[in-house]
Amino acid sequence: MSDDIREFLSFVNISTEEYTLFEWKPPRSFRSFVLDLKIVKEYSMDDIFFHLNKGNMRIAYIKKGNVIYSVGSDENVQFQRLEALLEVIEKKFNETYDIRVILSYGNVSENIFSGFKEEIEEILSNINSLDLGKQIRAFCRVCNKTLKVFIKKSMIDHADSYPVPIVYNHEGHAILCYIDKNYEVRGVELVNMTG
């Protein structure tokens, strides 16, 4: 798989519950994600990452105050990597705009945020140098192979204790990986899934 995340991304969206503030899509993309974003807005909760599998597309999103940050990609990008990307986007968006003040004026035009496209392009161009996480290798005894699993840096850096448990779903089953503060795998076990 290529390290260039841009080739797999479908959109980046920054919205309130009422309207879109900013949207990025790859060049020559005419797809609309209005229905997907409606689901995202309906099921968002402050400071909790949510994941949505929709056919061959993955959507990760988080609500921060009045703003919902969403990113969609094809199934080649792991959710942890999408979350790490959203963390960078959210930080840069809030450094660039005083969003609380802007939203206090009511209905806001998307034009205010059009310059953020350059910021997104810069983030995507430099994604591999941003040190957002590491790829670990975990052995799955069901598949009988070693899997590459992306672990976002913030999850390890802000952990309350170690090792950090991470569930990785793949091919209809899941493994639980225990990751220490040096990104070393300290154990892997099969876990039962329900839904």
FENDA-V672876 format. One record per residue. RES is the residue in one letter. PSI is psi in whole degrees, -180 to 180 (* if undefined). NEAR is the number of other ideal C-beta (glycine too) atoms within 12 Angstrom. D_FIRST is the distance of its C-alpha to the first C-alpha in whole Angstrom. Layout:
# FENDA-V672876
res=<RES,RES>
psi=<PSI,PSI>
near=<NEAR,NEAR>
d_first=<D_FIRST,D_FIRST>
This chain:
# FENDA-V672876
res=<M,S,D,D,I,R,E,F,L,S,F,V,N,I,S,T,E,E,Y,T,L,F,E,W,K,P,P,R,S,F,R,S,F,V,L,D,L,K,I,V,K,E,Y,S,M,D,D,I,F,F,H,L,N,K,G,N,M,R,I,A,Y,I,K,K,G,N,V,I,Y,S,V,G,S,D,E,N,V,Q,F,Q,R,L,E,A,L,L,E,V,I,E,K,K,F,N,E,T,Y,D,I,R,V,I,L,S,Y,G,N,V,S,E,N,I,F,S,G,F,K,E,E,I,E,E,I,L,S,N,I,N,S,L,D,L,G,K,Q,I,R,A,F,C,R,V,C,N,K,T,L,K,V,F,I,K,K,S,M,I,D,H,A,D,S,Y,P,V,P,I,V,Y,N,H,E,G,H,A,I,L,C,Y,I,D,K,N,Y,E,V,R,G,V,E,L,V,N,M,T,G>
psi=<141,150,-9,99,-26,-35,-14,-14,142,-36,160,130,137,119,164,-179,-23,-39,161,134,-41,141,134,136,155,155,142,23,125,8,149,141,27,-46,-39,-44,-29,-42,-44,-47,-33,-32,33,150,144,130,26,126,135,153,144,120,126,94,-121,21,146,138,129,142,156,145,130,105,-122,3,136,124,126,147,138,143,175,179,1,-17,126,151,-38,-37,-39,-41,-45,-41,-44,-35,-42,-44,-45,-43,-48,-39,-43,-24,-33,-38,141,81,-35,-44,-45,-45,-21,-15,-2,-140,116,138,142,-24,-30,-35,8,-30,-14,-15,-40,-38,-42,-46,-40,-43,-47,-35,-31,14,-38,-18,1,-6,57,-14,-172,156,125,168,126,134,128,118,-14,-49,-21,42,162,127,146,121,124,129,121,143,-41,-31,-38,-46,-33,17,145,-29,166,150,156,126,131,127,131,115,135,142,41,5,179,151,152,119,139,118,128,180,-11,14,26,140,122,-6,153,134,153,137,148,144,151,167,*>
near=<16,13,21,17,35,30,17,27,38,35,38,43,40,44,35,30,20,16,24,32,35,37,30,36,23,24,12,6,16,10,18,16,31,17,16,29,35,22,22,35,30,16,21,31,17,15,17,15,33,28,31,28,21,20,12,14,27,32,41,40,42,34,26,27,21,24,35,42,47,46,48,42,37,26,22,23,33,32,35,35,37,42,35,36,44,43,31,33,44,36,21,29,35,25,14,25,24,13,30,16,13,25,24,13,12,11,14,25,14,21,13,23,32,17,18,30,24,16,27,36,20,20,33,31,16,20,30,20,12,24,16,33,31,28,25,32,21,33,21,27,14,22,18,9,14,17,27,24,33,34,38,34,25,25,32,31,21,13,20,11,12,20,24,30,25,37,26,35,28,24,15,11,19,26,32,25,37,28,36,21,20,15,29,20,30,20,19,29,22,22,20,13,16,6,7>
d_first=<0,4,7,9,10,12,10,10,14,17,19,21,24,27,30,34,35,37,35,32,32,29,26,23,21,19,21,23,22,25,24,26,25,29,29,26,27,31,29,28,31,33,31,30,32,33,30,28,24,24,21,22,20,21,20,16,16,16,19,20,23,26,30,31,35,35,32,29,25,23,19,17,14,12,11,8,9,12,15,16,13,15,19,18,17,21,23,22,23,26,27,27,29,31,32,32,34,37,36,39,41,40,40,43,44,43,42,39,38,34,35,36,32,31,31,28,25,26,25,22,21,21,19,16,17,17,15,14,17,19,18,18,17,15,13,15,15,17,19,20,23,22,19,20,17,15,13,11,13,13,16,18,20,23,23,24,26,28,29,32,32,30,28,26,25,22,21,18,18,16,17,21,22,21,21,23,22,24,23,26,26,24,21,22,22,26,26,24,26,25,27,28,27,29,29>
